[in-house]
Amino acid sequence: MVDLLAVCAHPDDFEISVGGIFAKAKAEGFKIGVIIFTKGESGGYAEQSTREREAVKGAALIGLDYFEMLDFPDAGVMFGEEAIEALVPHLRACSPKYIFTFLEDDYHPDHVAVSKITKAAAFIAGLKKHSSDDTDWHYDGILYFGGDHKRNKRWPDIYVDITDYIEIKREACDAHESQNVTEFAMALSKGYGRVAGVEYAEGLYLGESITIKSIKGLMR
């Protein structure tokens, strides 16, 4: 079981978008996991095997408790029963409290598909027919992140200060050497930090209301 689970489309999506949040969560004692739908074979800069190795290295640097790469085609992920059913067992195995995935309004078709798949699978995984021990599972909330602002013009609803974990994020992004994503990821976190009033931040979007049980969750 994990507390936070990210569902992404490609290797490096996770580190760029929420690597700092998950590093912070790990340091605070939470269990964290990631599921990646493709192996990044269409990225154009490296062979699939290279991208797989980079993803494993990035995951290790963040300290993931659960890591799984599925085998859907890069640049060909489609919203449908096959993809939903592939994700459901992982959701049941992890039983996360919070799920993180892409905003549906994103520039990359794979990101859009994974967002839709995740929302559908999270609902279906809560049905008892998918339980191996006749227990219920219901997540507390889905939080969304954006790959960039090419299509999404919204600013995040929540900013998380990751200043103390920026070096972990940098190293995890550096693990994806073939993709050269570190500069972009650092600039994105720096820009969010400027808005949030901190040095570095990551942004999240709400798709629905969430319940906060402790006022500590609202305090800086």
C-alpha positions as CSV (number, residue, x, y, z in Angstrom):
1,M,0.0,0.0,0.0
2,V,1.1,3.6,-0.7
3,D,-0.1,7.0,0.4
4,L,0.6,8.8,-2.8
5,L,0.5,7.3,-6.3
6,A,1.4,9.1,-9.5
7,V,0.1,7.7,-12.9
8,C,2.1,9.1,-15.8
9,A,2.4,8.5,-19.5
10,H,6.2,8.5,-20.1
11,P,9.5,8.2,-18.3
12,D,10.5,11.6,-16.9
13,D,6.9,12.9,-16.6
14,F,6.9,12.1,-12.9
15,E,10.2,13.8,-12.1
16,I,9.4,16.9,-14.0
17,S,6.0,17.4,-12.6
18,V,5.9,16.1,-9.1
19,G,9.3,14.7,-8.3
20,G,9.8,17.3,-5.5
21,I,6.4,16.7,-3.9
22,F,7.1,12.9,-3.8
23,A,10.6,13.4,-2.4
24,K,9.1,15.6,0.3
25,A,6.4,13.1,1.0
26,K,9.0,10.3,1.3
27,A,11.0,12.4,3.8
28,E,7.9,13.0,5.8
29,G,7.3,9.3,6.2
30,F,4.8,8.6,3.5
31,K,4.9,5.7,1.1
32,I,5.0,6.7,-2.5
33,G,4.6,5.0,-5.9
34,V,4.5,5.6,-9.7
35,I,2.9,3.8,-12.6
36,I,4.1,4.7,-16.1
37,F,2.0,3.7,-19.1
38,T,4.7,3.6,-21.8
39,K,8.5,3.1,-22.0
40,G,9.1,6.2,-24.0
41,E,10.2,4.5,-27.2
42,S,8.9,7.3,-29.4
43,G,10.8,10.1,-27.7
44,G,13.3,10.2,-30.6
45,Y,16.5,10.7,-28.5
46,A,17.1,7.2,-27.1
47,E,16.3,3.5,-27.5
48,Q,13.6,2.0,-25.3
49,S,16.1,0.1,-23.2
50,T,17.9,3.4,-22.4
51,R,14.7,5.1,-21.3
52,E,13.8,2.1,-19.1
53,R,17.1,2.3,-17.3
54,E,16.7,6.1,-16.9
55,A,13.3,5.6,-15.4
56,V,14.5,3.0,-12.9
57,K,17.4,5.3,-11.9
58,G,15.1,8.3,-11.4
59,A,12.7,6.2,-9.3
60,A,15.5,5.0,-7.1
61,L,16.7,8.6,-6.5
62,I,13.2,9.7,-5.4
63,G,12.9,6.5,-3.2
64,L,9.8,5.0,-4.6
65,D,8.1,2.2,-2.7
66,Y,6.1,1.0,-5.7
67,F,7.3,1.4,-9.4
68,E,5.7,-0.2,-12.4
69,M,6.1,0.4,-16.2
70,L,3.3,-0.8,-18.4
71,D,3.8,-1.6,-22.1
72,F,1.4,0.6,-23.9
73,P,2.7,2.3,-27.1
74,D,4.4,5.6,-26.7
75,A,2.4,8.3,-28.7
76,G,-0.4,5.7,-28.9
77,V,-2.1,5.4,-25.5
78,M,-5.8,5.3,-26.0
79,F,-8.6,5.7,-23.5
80,G,-10.5,2.4,-23.4
81,E,-11.3,-0.8,-21.6
82,E,-7.9,-2.4,-22.2
83,A,-6.0,0.5,-20.6
84,I,-8.5,0.9,-17.7
85,E,-8.3,-2.8,-16.9
86,A,-4.5,-2.7,-17.0
87,L,-4.4,0.0,-14.3
88,V,-7.1,-1.3,-12.0
89,P,-5.0,-4.1,-10.4
90,H,-2.2,-1.7,-9.6
91,L,-4.6,0.7,-7.9
92,R,-5.9,-2.2,-5.8
93,A,-2.4,-3.3,-5.0
94,C,-1.3,0.2,-4.0
95,S,-4.6,1.4,-2.5
96,P,-3.4,5.0,-2.5
97,K,-5.0,7.7,-0.5
98,Y,-4.2,10.3,-3.1
99,I,-3.7,9.8,-6.8
100,F,-1.7,12.2,-9.0
101,T,-2.1,12.4,-12.8
102,F,-2.2,14.8,-15.7
103,L,-4.7,17.4,-16.3
104,E,-7.0,16.3,-19.1
105,D,-6.4,19.6,-20.8
106,D,-2.8,18.9,-21.8
107,Y,-0.9,19.3,-25.1
108,H,0.2,15.6,-25.4
109,P,-2.5,13.0,-26.5
110,D,-0.9,10.4,-24.2
111,H,-1.2,12.8,-21.3
112,V,-4.9,13.4,-22.1
113,A,-5.6,9.6,-22.4
114,V,-3.8,8.8,-19.2
115,S,-5.8,11.4,-17.3
116,K,-9.1,9.9,-18.5
117,I,-7.9,6.3,-17.9
118,T,-6.8,7.2,-14.3
119,K,-10.1,8.8,-13.4
120,A,-12.1,5.8,-14.8
121,A,-9.9,3.2,-13.3
122,A,-10.0,4.9,-9.9
123,F,-13.8,4.6,-9.9
124,I,-13.8,1.0,-11.2
125,A,-11.1,-0.2,-8.8
126,G,-13.4,0.8,-5.9
127,L,-15.9,-1.8,-6.9
128,K,-15.9,-5.0,-4.8
129,K,-15.6,-7.3,-7.9
130,H,-12.0,-6.1,-8.2
131,S,-11.1,-6.9,-4.5
132,S,-9.2,-10.1,-3.8
133,D,-10.3,-10.1,-0.1
134,D,-13.8,-8.6,-0.4
135,T,-12.7,-5.3,1.0
136,D,-13.6,-1.8,-0.2
137,W,-11.0,0.8,-1.3
138,H,-11.8,4.4,-2.0
139,Y,-9.3,7.1,-2.6
140,D,-9.4,10.5,-0.8
141,G,-8.8,12.6,-3.9
142,I,-7.2,12.9,-7.3
143,L,-4.8,15.8,-7.8
144,Y,-3.7,16.9,-11.2
145,F,-0.5,18.3,-12.6
146,G,0.3,19.9,-16.0
147,G,3.2,19.0,-18.3
148,D,3.6,22.6,-19.5
149,H,1.5,25.6,-20.5
150,K,1.3,25.0,-24.2
151,R,-2.4,24.3,-24.0
152,N,-3.3,24.6,-20.3
153,K,-3.5,28.3,-19.4
154,R,-4.6,27.8,-15.8
155,W,-2.4,28.4,-12.9
156,P,-2.3,25.8,-10.2
157,D,-4.8,25.7,-7.3
158,I,-2.2,24.4,-4.8
159,Y,1.5,25.1,-4.6
160,V,3.9,22.9,-2.7
161,D,7.2,24.3,-1.5
162,I,9.9,21.9,-2.6
163,T,12.9,24.1,-2.0
164,D,14.5,21.7,0.5
165,Y,14.1,18.9,-2.1
166,I,15.1,20.6,-5.2
167,E,18.5,18.9,-5.4
168,I,16.8,15.4,-5.3
169,K,14.5,16.6,-8.1
170,R,17.4,17.8,-10.1
171,E,19.3,14.5,-9.7
172,A,16.2,12.5,-10.6
173,C,15.7,14.7,-13.8
174,D,19.4,14.3,-14.6
175,A,18.8,10.5,-14.6
176,H,16.9,11.0,-17.8
177,E,20.0,12.1,-19.5
178,S,18.8,11.3,-23.0
179,Q,15.9,13.7,-22.8
180,N,17.7,16.8,-21.5
181,V,14.7,17.8,-19.2
182,T,16.5,19.2,-16.2
183,E,16.7,22.8,-17.3
184,F,13.0,22.9,-18.2
185,A,12.0,21.2,-14.9
186,M,14.1,23.6,-12.8
187,A,12.6,26.6,-14.7
188,L,9.1,25.3,-14.2
189,S,9.7,24.9,-10.4
190,K,11.4,28.3,-10.2
191,G,8.4,29.9,-11.9
192,Y,5.9,28.2,-9.6
193,G,8.1,29.2,-6.6
194,R,8.0,32.8,-7.7
195,V,4.2,32.8,-7.6
196,A,4.1,30.9,-4.4
197,G,6.5,33.1,-2.6
198,V,9.2,30.4,-2.1
199,E,12.3,29.5,-4.0
200,Y,11.0,26.4,-5.7
201,A,7.5,24.9,-5.9
202,E,5.4,22.4,-7.8
203,G,1.8,23.1,-8.8
204,L,-1.3,21.0,-8.4
205,Y,-4.9,21.4,-9.7
206,L,-8.1,20.4,-8.1
207,G,-10.7,18.6,-10.2
208,E,-13.1,18.1,-7.2
209,S,-13.3,19.2,-3.6
210,I,-11.1,17.4,-1.0
211,T,-11.6,17.1,2.7
212,I,-8.9,18.2,5.1
213,K,-9.1,16.5,8.5
214,S,-6.3,18.6,10.2
215,I,-5.8,22.3,10.2
216,K,-2.1,21.5,10.1
217,G,-2.7,20.8,6.4
218,L,-3.5,24.4,5.8
219,M,-0.5,25.9,7.7
220,R,2.7,27.0,6.0
